[in-house]
Structure formats: structure tokens, C-alpha cells
Amino acid sequence: MEKIQLDTSTILGNLFSGLTVAALSFPLALAFGVQSGMGAFAGLFAAIAIGMMTAWFGGTPSMISGPTGPMTVISAAIIALSIETSGSLSAAMGSIITIFVLAGIIQIILGLFKAGAYFRYIPYPVVTGLFSGIGILLIVLQIFPVLGYSSPKNVVDIFIEAPGMLKQVNYAAVGLASATLAIIYLLPKISLTLPGSFVALIVLTPIVTMLGLDVNLIGHISTGYSDLQMDKLTLNQSLGLSTIVISALILAVVGAIESLLTAVVADNKTKKRHNCNEELIGQGMGNMLSAVIGGIPGAGANMHTIFNIKAGGRTHLSGLINSVTLLILMLGAGSYVHFIPLPIVAGILISVGIELINFQQIRNILRIPKTEATIMLIVLGLTVFDDIFQAVTLGVVMATFLLMKKMADMTENKALSGTIDEFTREKAWADEAYLTQEIQQKIYIKHINSPVFQRFSPEFLALPNRHHEIEIVILRMEKVSYIDLLGVYAIKEAVSVLQDNNITLLVTGLQQQPRDMLKKVRMIPHILPENTLHLDFQSAIKSLSTVTPYPSSQKNEI
């Protein structure tokens, strides 16, 4: 409870951001609830419960949590399987709640055992393949709702039946979905504070009612909870204990990955540092509470968190206000939810799917190493066309072997970092011993003593906040013989953080494989101009008088 601090310097920003991000969360929560198969209110329950618990107990002050695309798609698969084996949603609720609660418990255990830091080592191709695959799947599942019909659950069936549906299109539904997407993508050009999905919901829904358009509505969809008697909850024996445990484990792991990735994004934008283990505990508690009250699982929501930060959210108070506002909206407008047209929901979910797809990585598919490209495509393909559980399981196995392969060629990463005067107490490299006091005060040296590195430490990324006098960072890569995709994006992340603080990054001793890799993905020369790359440390020092900061336009060119 000590985390909800009433700092007068930020309270207005947190209040405003909490209110405005609730306007973004409300329609998305409804859409995720509908997509899950448990009903619109299941999404709202999740947004309120998870958002509130992570605000109290999470480790990322500015994060907004709730139902997300990846967690919803996995939950929908679990719910569909449970209904198939039980016969109805009400009969399946015992198993569904058990899986969701167990997922939360697993996340809490991971946090208590300090496992949060290990998620940073999951290879980039696995994460990209999984999340991009979920994004594509989410879009494909909206084809039928956009055309005005209920969607088959199987992607193959969707593609088989879609041509026949094109002969009897509901043009009102297509128009609504198109209008929703237009509002979502065009409104930010006019106002950055109004969420397009919320505006689409409150503008288009009354128009449909007034014009009497013939489109499918959310309707009075039971969550399966209204008829539920808690003392009669039973596990579905046919589902099997192993299926329950594996499903919960997959939910817990994917939720942890998504939350911690969002936490890193929040750190970069707020220049603060999250506590990964506290975040896992908060997420676990949120998922447990959500399950108990009839909601679906969730995680740290990237889109919501960025919106919250841009609106002024800096502490856990913004997340708490978001949840309270959602509760008020649900109590006040809940009776009107059944009037919302499904094509609007489909349009919102398509926008979420587009956000999940890593177009940058897909563009670079021919430039990256074949092993990593193959892993990404396999995980993506399985996610879309086969079984998301198999995709996650195989992705974890492939990630393990990929890490083992890299570890076989690398020594323990013993990176040393600090200002030059700190190296008098640690161990400076020989050619760093003769720098003048003037140079020592304005540069920071980062040693990489390993053939492979995956991500810069939070301490390094927090550098600008701790050492305001630093003007230049020198990254010594003489001992880096190999770099993978995660290493590439680690450098990009570092440049972005340093650039935001007018700090220039110089690189020394770049070997052939890392240089070729950085060129393939166009990091060189767009993010790292040639004049920032030096053969050795001495040439980097000699260049200090001529170094200029990177042009801001180069920041996001790859």
C-alpha cells in the first residue's frame, strides 16, 4: 500500500492519465471479453481486478494491466477446449477458474523465487514469432464478424468458408468495422488524448440504434458466472490434470513475458526502473482475483501503458484511478453493453492485432540469420494455423536449444561498467589508464567481455539519471565475436535511451560478424553512423572533439 504515493507534483498527471486511459481500456476490455468466449463483462472484470492489484502490488509504477491480445487468444483456446469436453460454459467454469487461478499462483511463485530476471534470456525470434502469430490470428478471426457473421473457431475453416461468405456480405457490418478502424487511426492526428476505440464505440453505437441497421450485437451474453454456485464447482475429469497444469503454465509464462516486455518499455519512457519480481507477484495476484470474480487472465498492456505515460501517468496511482473509473463505467453503462455492434468490436480487435505484429522484424526476415528466421516462422506458423499450445511449447524447446548453442560458444558475461575513476577500483583495460581528468569526467565506458550479449542491464539504461555529467558512452566490443537479434535490438534500445538524453554512443572494435549483422538490419548507418564506429579505443578518444549527437530523425529508421 505504500506504493500509492500522493506526490503533489504528479497527482494531477496521474489523475488525468488514469481517467483517459480508462477510456481506452473500456472498449478494449469489452472486445477481449467477447473474443474470449466468456462474454464482454469477463473482459471488464479482468481490467478492473488485474489493473487494481498490479497498481497496489506490481513493480512498474506507470504500467496499466488488464486483458491483452496474447492472453485473450490463449484463454479463448482454453475456454473452447473446456466447453468442448464439458458441454457448456457453466459446466466448464470449474476447470476454467482452476486454470486461471493456477496461472496466477505460478506467476506469484516465479516472483517469490526471483525468476523475473531470467525472462530476458528468451530469444527474440521466439517472442516475435509468438506475438506476431497471435496478432495475425486475431485479425483472421475477425474476418467473419466484419462480413456480418459468426466466425468458425478454426483458422483453416475460416479460409475455406470465407469465399462463400463474400457472396452475401452484410455491407452495414463492413462499413461499421471500416469506420471503427478509420476513427482509431485518424483520430490521433487530431487529438492525442482521446482514444479512437472509445470514440468509435460511443459515436457509432447510437448511430446503429437510430438507423436500425441489421448487424449482430453483443447481446445478453452470459459469462457462465451468473448461474454458477461456488460450492458446486467441480473439475472436468475428462480435461485431465496434465492439460490443466500445462494450460496454466503457458498462461503464466506468456503473461510474464508480455508484462516484463511492457515494463522495459515503461522504463525507457519514464527513465525509471521496474522491479521484475514484484511485477510478477502483482500480475499473479491480479489474475487470481480476476478468475475468482469471473474475469479472464491478463498482463501488462503495452498500448495502455504507453498511452498512460503520454497522458502524464508516473505512479501506481494512475493504475488505481484507471481501475476505479472502469468500475464506475461498468456500473453506470453496463446495462447498455448488449447494444454494442459486433463489427465495432471486430474493428477494435483488428487494430490490436496490427499492433502485435512485428512488421520491422518481418521486413528483416531475409537479412537475419537463417536459424533465427526459421524459428520465428515455425512459431508464427504454428500459432496461426495449428495449435497455440504447441507453438508455445515448441517455442520454449527451441529457445532452450538456441540458448544452449550460444552458451557453448561463449564465456560467462562479466561486463564491467562505470566511469573511468570507478575503474581504479575495478579493472580497467590497459589502454584506458592514460586519460586526462577532463575526458574522465564526461565519458562512460561499457565493457562487453562475452562473444554474445542479449540485453544491457537496467543499471546501464538508468545511466543518464545517475550521472548527469556524462556526454559520451563508449561501448567496447573488441571481445564480441557474435551478436544475435536480441543483441541488435539491445544496441538500438541503448542508443534510443542515450539519445533521449543527448548522450552519444561510440563503438570500438566491432568485429566482422557483428558489423555484418548490424548492416543487414540497417542499424549501420541509420542508427549507428560510420563516424561513431572506431577500430580501437585510441581512435575513439581522438574523435571526441568532433563527435556530434545523432540526428533525431534517425532514431526509428529500422
Summary of the structure (lengths in Angstrom):
residues: 558
radius of gyration: 24.7
end to end distance: 41.5
largest distance: 80.3
contacts: 2056
relative contact order: 0.15
helix: 67%
strand: 5%
